[in-house]
């Protein structure tokens, strides 16, 4: 029995950054070593997370993350 990958497309729905919980925003900033994230307000955290996402290299179709 072969349990390998098949040719079906997987769609992952991620809400806009503005809808993320504060805990997730802080987690992304902590993981990316953003200084002072613990004292930032929600808008500042959202802005930093957007910049982090923008700086990521896009994953090409068929590549593993």
QUINORQUI-V444483 format. One record per pair of residues at least 6 apart in sequence whose C-alpha atoms are under 7 Angstrom apart, sorted by sequence separation. I is the first residue (numbers start at 1). J is the second residue. D is the distance in whole Angstrom. If there is no record, write none. Layout:
i->I j->J d->D
i->I j->J d->D
This chain:
i->59 j->65 d->7
i->29 j->37 d->6
i->37 j->45 d->7
i->26 j->37 d->7
i->26 j->45 d->7
i->22 j->42 d->7
i->25 j->45 d->6
i->29 j->49 d->7
i->25 j->46 d->7
i->28 j->49 d->7
i->25 j->49 d->7
i->18 j->46 d->6
i->17 j->46 d->6
